[in-house]
Amino acid sequence: MTKEYDFIAIGGGSGGFNAARVARNYTDSVAVIDGAQELGGLCILRGCMPSKTLIYSAEVLHLAQHAKQFGLSIKEAKVDMKALHQRKVDTIKEFSDYRVESMQSDKYSLYRNFAKFVSEDTVELDDGTCLKGKHFIIATGSHVSNPTILGIDHPDLWTSDEVLDLDFLPESIIVLGGGVVACELTQFLNRVGSKTTQIQRSPHILKDQAADVSEVVETAFRDEGIELYTGTNLKRIEKTDIGFTVVFDYAGVEVSCDADHVVNAMGRIPATNSLGLEAASVELKPNGQIKTDEFQRSTNSRIYAAGDCAGPFEIVHTAVMQGELAAFHASGVSKVPLNYDHMLDVTFTDPQVARVGLTAQALADRGIEYVVADYPFDDHGKSILMEAKYGFVRIFGERPTGRILGAEIVAKDAGELIHALSIAVSHGLTAASLMQTHWYHPTLSEILTYPLDDIVDELAK
C-alpha cells in the first residue's frame, strides 16, 4: 500500500524539520522520515549545542586557571568530567525534547525509518512502506569522511561523537584535521587537561580563512601548550598495546606521535549514497552534494535539498534558511533566494574566528575595487583589560561608495561582534553611515569604529 503526501521531508534535522514546519502552514499533508537512533538532528545531538556547551565550560575553567592575570587568587580549578558530561546532557535535552515533541505531534506523520527513492515521486521505507509525494526535501546531512590513510578505519578511532560524549578525561589524545570541528575539539580537550596534539595536512589550520587569521589561532593554540603540526603528510595510524601511534612527514622528516586516543576530524561528506537518487533523476555534484538551483530544487523539480547534503556551506543557519526557502517555493509562495555573498560563519575557538560577506580573494576574482582597513585587539581598551589581546578586525569597503562588502574578525567574542557588520553587509550600509552610530566606550564592539573611520578617510582622499 502506498500513502500519499503533499510534502515529505527526508531527515528531521534543522533543514528538514524547518522545511516541514513551513510546509505545514500551507497543507495538512506533511510527513517527516528520520531513521536515526535519536531524533533531533546533528546540530542538537552531536554538533553545535553539545560542542558549544562543552567549549564554554572549558573557557570558564581556562579563565579560572589563569586568575592571577586578573589579580585573583583561585587555589584550584579543575574539570569534573562526569559533571561536565551531565551538564551537556541536561542542556541539550531541553532542545532535543522540544524538537522531538514537535515532530511527534499530530501536525506531522512521522516515520522512524530510512528511505530510498524507487521512482521520481515515491520512496520506499526500510519496513517496505511506500510514500508518494508531490514534493520532497532531502536533508540527510553528512557523516565523517575517511580519507585514504593506512589505519584510518580502525574501529577504536574516535570521531567528534565520542569526544562530545566523554565522561572521563583522556590522558593524551591526537586530533587529525584542522577544520572548524578539529580546532574546536583540540582546544576543548587541551583546556580540560588532556595532553593534546593536532596534526593538519594543509599549511594552516582553518585553511578556508585568510592565512593571517589562521596564524592568530595557531599562535594562541601553541601558547596554550597544544602541540600543533601543520603542512604534514599523514602516512599511517598504528594501534599499539597502550594506544595509537600516528606517523607523518613534517618539515622534511618522518615524525611519530603517540597518544592514548586518536580523533578523526578530517571533514565530513554528504550522506546521499543510500537514497537511490538515480531512480529519482537527482544529480550530484562531484563532491557528492545534491545539485540545486537558487530555490533549492534538484534536477527533479519536485525534489528539493538543504543543508550539508546540498551545500555550498555546511552551516546550521544556512540549512534552516534553505529548508524554509524550499518549503515556501514548493507551496507556491514567492520568496527571494538566499544571497551567499552575505554568508556568515563563526569558529568557536578562543580567539573566535568570524567572517561575513566577500573575502579579499573573492573581491579580486570579481574585479571589485575596494579599500580595506584593520585594527589589532592588543591596542584596544576593553580587550586589554579583558586580557583578550589576540587578533584583529578587518573590514572591506567598496570604492568609491564605502558600502561594506565583507569583514573578518579573529578575537575574543568575534562571533558576537561580527553581527553588526553582518547587518551592514546584508543591508548595503556604508562605513560613513555606520560611523554615525553611537558606539559605547569601553566595549569590544567599539573597536569596529577604527577601521570604519580609516575607510571613510581613505575614500575622502
Residue, then its C-alpha position, 0 to 999 in steps of 0.5 A: m500500500t502506498k500513502e500519499y503526501d503533499f510534502i515529505a521531508i527526508g531527515g528531521g534535522s534543522g533543514g528538514f524539520n524547518a522545511a516541514r514546519v513551513a510546509r505545514n502552514y500551507t497543507d495538512s499533508v506533511a510527513v517527516i522520515d528520520g531513521a536515526q537512533e535519536l531524533g533531533g538532528l546533528c546540530i542538537l545531538r552531536g554538533c553545535m549545542p553539545s560542542k558549544t556547551l562543552i567549549y564554554s565550560a572549558e573557557v570558564l575553567h581556562l579563565a579560572q586557571h589563569a586568575k592571577q592575570f586578573g589579580l585573583s587568587i583561585k587555589e584550584a580549578k579543575v574539570d569534573m568530567k562526569a559533571l561536565h558530561q551531565r551538564k551537556v546532557d541536561t542542556i541539550k535535552e531541553f532542545s532535543d525534547y522540544r524538537v522531538e515533541s514537535m515532530q511527534s505531534d499530530k501536525y506531522s506523520l512521522y516515520r522512524n525509518f530510512a528511505k530510498f527513492v524507487s521512482e521520481d515521486t515515491v520512496e520506499l521505507d526500510d519496513g517496505t512502506c511506500l510514500k508518494g509525494k508531490h514534493f520532497i526535501i532531502a536533508t540527510g546531512s553528512h557523516v565523517s569522511n575517511p580519507t585514504i590513510l593506512g589505519i584510518d578505519h580502525p574501529d577504536l578511532w574516535t570521531s567528534d561523537e565520542v569526544l562530545d560524549l566523554d565522561f572521563l578525561p583522556e590522558s593524551i589524545i591526537v586530533l587529525g584535521g584542522g577544520v572548524v570541528a578539529c580546532e574546536l575539539t583540540q582546544f576543548l580537550n587541551r583546556v580540560g587537561s588532556k595532553t593534546t596534539q593536532i596534526q593538519r595536512s594543509p599549511h594552516i589550520l582553518k585553511d578556508q580563512a585568510a592565512d593571517v587569521s589562521e596564524v592568530v589561532e595557531t599562535a594562541f593554540r601553541d601558547e596554550g601548550i597544544e602541540l600543533y603540526t601543520g603542512t604534514n603528510l599523514k602516512r599511517i595510524e598504528k594501534t599499539d598495546i597502550g594506544f595509537t601511534v600516528v606517523f607523518d612527514y613534517a618539515g622534511v622528516e618522518v615524525s611519530c606521535d603517540a597518544d592514548h586516543v586518536v580523533n578523526a576530524m578530517g571533514r565530513i561528506p554528504a550522506t546521499n549514497s543510500l537514497g537511490l537518487e538515480a531512480a529519482s533523476v537527482e544529480l550530484k555534484p562531484n563532491g557528492q552534494i545534491k545539485t540545486d538551483e537558487f530555490q533549492r530544487s534538484t534536477n527533479s523539480r519536485i525534489y528539493a535539498a538543504g543543508d550539508c547534503a546540498g551545500p555550498f556551506e555546511i552551516v546550521h543557519t544556512a540549512v534552516m534558511q534553505g529548508e524554509l526557502a524550499a518549503f515556501h517555493a514548493s507551496g507556491v509562495s514567492k520568496v527571494p533566494l538566499n544571497y551567499d555573498h552575505m554568508l556568515d560563519v563563526t569558529f568557536t575557538d578562543p580567539q573566535v574566528a568570524r567572517v561575513g560577506l566577500t573575502a579579499q580573494a573573492l573581491a579580486d576574482r570579481g574585479i571589485e575595487y575596494v579599500v580595506a582597513d584593520y585594527p589589532f585587539d592588543d591596542h584596544g581598551k576593553s580587550i586589554l583589560m579583558e586580557a583578550k589581546y589576540g587578533f584583529v578586525r578587518i573590514f572591506g569597503e567598496r570604492p568609491t561608495g564605502r558600502i561594506l562588502g565583507a569583514e573578518i574578525v579573529a578575537k575574543d567574542a568575534g562571533e558576537l561582534i561580527h553581527a553588526l557588520s553582518i547587518a551592514v553587509s546584508h543591508g548595503l550600509t556604508a562605513a560613513s553611515l555606520m560611523q554615525t552610530h553611537w558606539y559605547h566606550p569601553t566595549l569590544s564592539e567599539i573597536l569596529t569604529y577604527p577601521l570604519d573611520d580609516i575607510v571613510d578617510e581613505l575614500a575622502k582622499 
